[in-house]
């Protein structure tokens, strides 16, 4: 069983940047897909960004041109950065990784964008 541990959430001012980290218990280089999702209160998770081991990335329209998804193999950590954050970026964020055709999720971390 692979564990994913998120960090970096909290409070961010509108217009600022948020940066989330996620460390898997397995080698990051073995993940075929990494991604981030978020959930609003009483709503299902929605896709934010993904990156494949082949180097392709995809972003939700809501964060297009504001978000960056990356992985640091040396630190065995994946990241999500969103710039120019808005109050509607307030949500619980979840990291996701696929290892050998199995899907794994982090526990979720709260991000609040407010002045």
FENRA-V727340 format. One record per residue. RES is the residue in one small letter. SS is DSSP state (H for helix, E for strand, - for the rest). BURIAL is 1 if it has 9 or more other ideal C-beta (glycine too) atoms within 8 Angstrom, else 0. D_LAST is the distance of its C-alpha to the last C-alpha in Angstrom with 1 decimal. Layout:
# FENRA-V727340
res=RES ss=SS burial=BURIAL d_last=D_LAST
res=RES ss=SS burial=BURIAL d_last=D_LAST
This chain:
# FENRA-V727340
res=x ss=- burial=0 d_last=39.5
res=x ss=- burial=1 d_last=36.7
res=x ss=- burial=0 d_last=33.5
res=x ss=E burial=1 d_last=30.1
res=x ss=E burial=1 d_last=27.6
res=x ss=E burial=1 d_last=23.9
res=x ss=E burial=1 d_last=21.5
res=x ss=- burial=1 d_last=18.3
res=x ss=- burial=1 d_last=15.8
res=x ss=E burial=0 d_last=12.8
res=x ss=E burial=0 d_last=9.1
res=x ss=E burial=1 d_last=7.9
res=x ss=- burial=1 d_last=5.2
res=x ss=- burial=1 d_last=6.4
res=x ss=- burial=0 d_last=9.7
res=x ss=- burial=0 d_last=10.4
res=x ss=- burial=1 d_last=13.2
res=x ss=E burial=1 d_last=14.1
res=x ss=E burial=0 d_last=17.7
res=x ss=E burial=1 d_last=19.6
res=x ss=E burial=1 d_last=23.1
res=x ss=E burial=1 d_last=26.0
res=x ss=E burial=1 d_last=29.3
res=x ss=E burial=1 d_last=32.4
res=x ss=- burial=0 d_last=35.4
res=x ss=- burial=0 d_last=37.6
res=x ss=- burial=0 d_last=38.0
res=x ss=H burial=1 d_last=35.2
res=x ss=H burial=0 d_last=38.0
res=x ss=H burial=0 d_last=39.7
res=x ss=E burial=1 d_last=36.8
res=x ss=E burial=0 d_last=37.8
res=x ss=E burial=1 d_last=34.4
res=x ss=E burial=1 d_last=30.9
res=x ss=E burial=1 d_last=27.9
res=x ss=E burial=1 d_last=24.4
res=x ss=E burial=1 d_last=23.6
res=x ss=E burial=1 d_last=20.7
res=x ss=E burial=1 d_last=20.8
res=x ss=- burial=0 d_last=18.8
res=x ss=- burial=0 d_last=19.7
res=x ss=- burial=0 d_last=23.5
res=x ss=- burial=0 d_last=23.9
res=x ss=- burial=0 d_last=25.9
res=x ss=- burial=0 d_last=24.8
res=x ss=E burial=1 d_last=24.4
res=x ss=E burial=0 d_last=25.4
res=x ss=E burial=1 d_last=23.0
res=x ss=E burial=1 d_last=25.3
res=x ss=E burial=1 d_last=28.7
res=x ss=E burial=1 d_last=31.2
res=x ss=E burial=1 d_last=34.9
res=x ss=- burial=0 d_last=37.4
res=x ss=- burial=0 d_last=39.1
res=x ss=- burial=0 d_last=36.1
res=x ss=- burial=0 d_last=34.7
res=x ss=E burial=1 d_last=31.1
res=x ss=E burial=0 d_last=29.4
res=x ss=E burial=1 d_last=25.9
res=x ss=- burial=1 d_last=24.5
res=x ss=- burial=0 d_last=24.1
res=x ss=- burial=0 d_last=20.4
res=x ss=- burial=1 d_last=19.8
res=x ss=- burial=0 d_last=22.9
res=x ss=- burial=0 d_last=22.7
res=x ss=- burial=0 d_last=19.3
res=x ss=E burial=1 d_last=20.6
res=x ss=E burial=0 d_last=23.2
res=x ss=E burial=1 d_last=25.3
res=x ss=E burial=0 d_last=27.7
res=x ss=E burial=1 d_last=30.1
res=x ss=E burial=1 d_last=31.4
res=x ss=- burial=0 d_last=34.9
res=x ss=- burial=0 d_last=35.6
res=x ss=- burial=0 d_last=32.6
res=x ss=- burial=1 d_last=33.2
res=x ss=E burial=1 d_last=29.5
res=x ss=E burial=1 d_last=27.7
res=x ss=E burial=1 d_last=24.2
res=x ss=E burial=1 d_last=21.6
res=x ss=E burial=1 d_last=19.2
res=x ss=E burial=1 d_last=16.8
res=x ss=- burial=0 d_last=15.5
res=x ss=- burial=0 d_last=13.2
res=x ss=- burial=1 d_last=11.3
res=x ss=- burial=0 d_last=10.1
res=x ss=H burial=0 d_last=8.9
res=x ss=H burial=0 d_last=12.6
res=x ss=H burial=1 d_last=13.0
res=x ss=- burial=1 d_last=12.0
res=x ss=E burial=1 d_last=15.5
res=x ss=E burial=1 d_last=18.1
res=x ss=E burial=1 d_last=19.7
res=x ss=E burial=1 d_last=23.4
res=x ss=E burial=1 d_last=25.7
res=x ss=E burial=1 d_last=29.2
res=x ss=E burial=1 d_last=32.4
res=x ss=E burial=1 d_last=35.9
res=x ss=E burial=1 d_last=38.8
res=x ss=- burial=0 d_last=42.3
res=x ss=- burial=0 d_last=41.4
res=x ss=E burial=0 d_last=39.5
res=x ss=E burial=0 d_last=35.8
res=x ss=E burial=1 d_last=33.5
res=x ss=E burial=0 d_last=30.0
res=x ss=- burial=1 d_last=27.5
res=x ss=- burial=0 d_last=26.2
res=x ss=- burial=1 d_last=22.7
res=x ss=E burial=1 d_last=19.4
res=x ss=E burial=1 d_last=16.1
res=x ss=E burial=1 d_last=13.0
res=x ss=E burial=0 d_last=9.7
res=x ss=E burial=1 d_last=7.1
res=x ss=- burial=0 d_last=3.8
res=x ss=- burial=0 d_last=0.0
